[in-house]
Amino acid sequence: QGTVILEFVVAANGQVRVQWPPLRPSGVPEFDANCAEAVRRAGPFEPIPKEIGRSQLRIRAPFVARNPIVR
């Protein structure tokens, strides 16, 4: 169980770059690395619409793993 908080940047063209190390590690390094890899593999994202007026988006996101056996 645990929560990792990752920060990643989506560029104007949709390319994604995960910041490492995590802002808050879960305590399970393999889980943290797998979450970062999932974000990388999800890219590239859609390009950022010009109407937003940003050349990149910085996102902080929690990824939560829960084991129903552990309380």
N, C-alpha and C positions, 0 to 999 in steps of 0.2 A: 504494500500500500504506500501511497505517497502522492505528493503534488510537486511537479516541477514547473517553474515559471521561466519561460523562454522569451527572449526578445529577438524579433527578426525584422528585417527591413525589406519592403517590397519597392523595387525601383520603378520608375515611370513606365518602363517596357514590360513590367510584370516579373522580372527576375527576382528571386528571393535569396537573401543571405541571412543565415542564422548566426546570431552573436553567441560566442562561446567563451567562457563557461556560462551556464545558466545563471539568471539573476538569483534564483533560489533553487538549488538542487533538491531532489526528492530524498536523497540518501541512498538511492539505488542507481549507481552510475549507468548500468545497462538500460534501464528505463529512460533515463535522461537522454542518452545517446539515441535510443530508438525514436523518441519523440522528435528530436532535432532532425533526424533522418527523414521522418514522415513529413515534416514541413518542407524540407528540401525537395523531396520527391513529389510533393503536391504542386510545386512550381513547374513551369512559370505560370503565374496567375494572369488574369486579364490585365491589360495596360490600365494605368490610372487615368481616369477621364480628365481631360484638360480643364474642365469646368471646376474641378476641385482646387486647381491652382497649386499643386504640390508636385515636386519632382521625386518624392519618395514618401512612403508611409512607414512609420516605426510602430510596431505592434508588440505589446506585451501580453502573453496569453498563458493561462494556467492549463496544464494537462494533468488530469487526476486519474490515478489507478486505485480502484477499491477492490478488496478481496472480501466477498460476502461471508467468508468463514471467520475473518478477523474482525473483532469488534473494537 
